[in-house]
Amino acid sequence: MRPNCTINYDDFEKVDIRVGTVIRAEEFPEARIPAFKLWLDFGPEFGELKTSAQVTKNYSPSSLVGKQLAAVINFSPKQVGPFMSDCLVLGFPDRSGEVTLITTDQKVPNGGKLF
């Protein structure tokens, strides 16, 4: 069964999904819903971007550092409590509905575009 809303390839091209390596991860105690603050390196073209992520059920800050993640990098910055989020890391729900992050199965250059 196809989704009830389809897009064309030009629409897909507007979403800039890149890979970045988590270089820092911290608890985010001010968040209304438990979350971490993440800083990702997207390579020389895009640099370091930060985000908050509600991934506390499946991850710890130390388990995230060094992990390469897929993220949308062309959203407008969003204020999340006292923290400004520059990108959106992507994931799928596990069997209990908690986020499992999209990562690579091999190391790839930071900033690589999803295609």
N, C-alpha and C positions, 0 to 999 in steps of 0.2 A: 504494500500500500504506500503510495506517495504522500508526502506531507501536503496539507491543504494550502500552503503558501509556497510558491516557487519564486526563485530569483534568477536573473540571468548572470552570465559570467562577469559582466561589468560591475554588478552589485557586489559579487564576491571579491573582486579586485580592490574595492574600496576599503575592505577590512584588512589592515596590515598586521598579520600575525607573524611574529618573529620568535626566535629562540634566544634565551638569555640564561646566564648562569647566576644562581643565587650566591651573592658574595657576603651577605649579612642577613640574619634573621633574628628578630626579637619578639618577646611577648608584647601584646598590645592591651594592657590592662584597662585603658580608657574606653575600649570598644564595647558597644552595647551587647553584641554577640561575640563570643570568644573568637579571637583572631590573632594573627601574627603580622608584624611589619616586615616586609621583605624588600631588599635592595638587590637588583639584578643588573648584571653587566651585559649590554647588548652590543658590545664591540665598538670600534672606533667611530663608526658612522652615527650611532645613536647614543652611545655612552651609558651612563648609569641611570636607571629609572627605578622608582619605588612604588610599592603597592601594599594594601592590606589584604589579607586572605583568610577566610574562615575555614581553615584546614586543620584545626587543633585536634580533631578526633583521630586522624590518620598520620599526623606528622608532629615532630618536635622541631624547635628552631635548629638544633644541631643536625638533625637528619636532612634538613633542607639545604644547608650550606654546601655548595659544590654541585647541586643538582641542576641540570639544564631543563628549563620549563618553556612551554609555549605560552605566549602572551599577546594580547592585542595592544599595540603601542600607539595607535592613532586615535584613541578616545580623548576627549577633553579632560584635563585634570579634574579630579573629584575630591572634595573635602570630606574626609571620613573622621569625624570628631576633630581632634587637634592635628590630624595627619593628612597631608595632601598626597593622593594616589595619582600616579602618572600613567599607569598601565593596568591591564586586567589579566592575571594569570588564568589559564583555562583548565578545566577538569571535567570529569564525568562522575555521576553518583555511583557509589559502591552499592552492595546489596541492602545496606541499611540507610541509604540516601546521603551518606557523607561524601565529601569531595575527595576524589582521587585525581591528582594532578596529571596533566599531559606532559610527558617527558620524552626524551630520545632514548633509543636503545643503543646508540653509539655516540661518542663525543663528536660534535659538529661545531663549526665556527659560530661564535656569538654573533647575533644579528641576522642569521640566515632566515630567509623568508619562506613561509609555508607555501607550497604549491601542490 
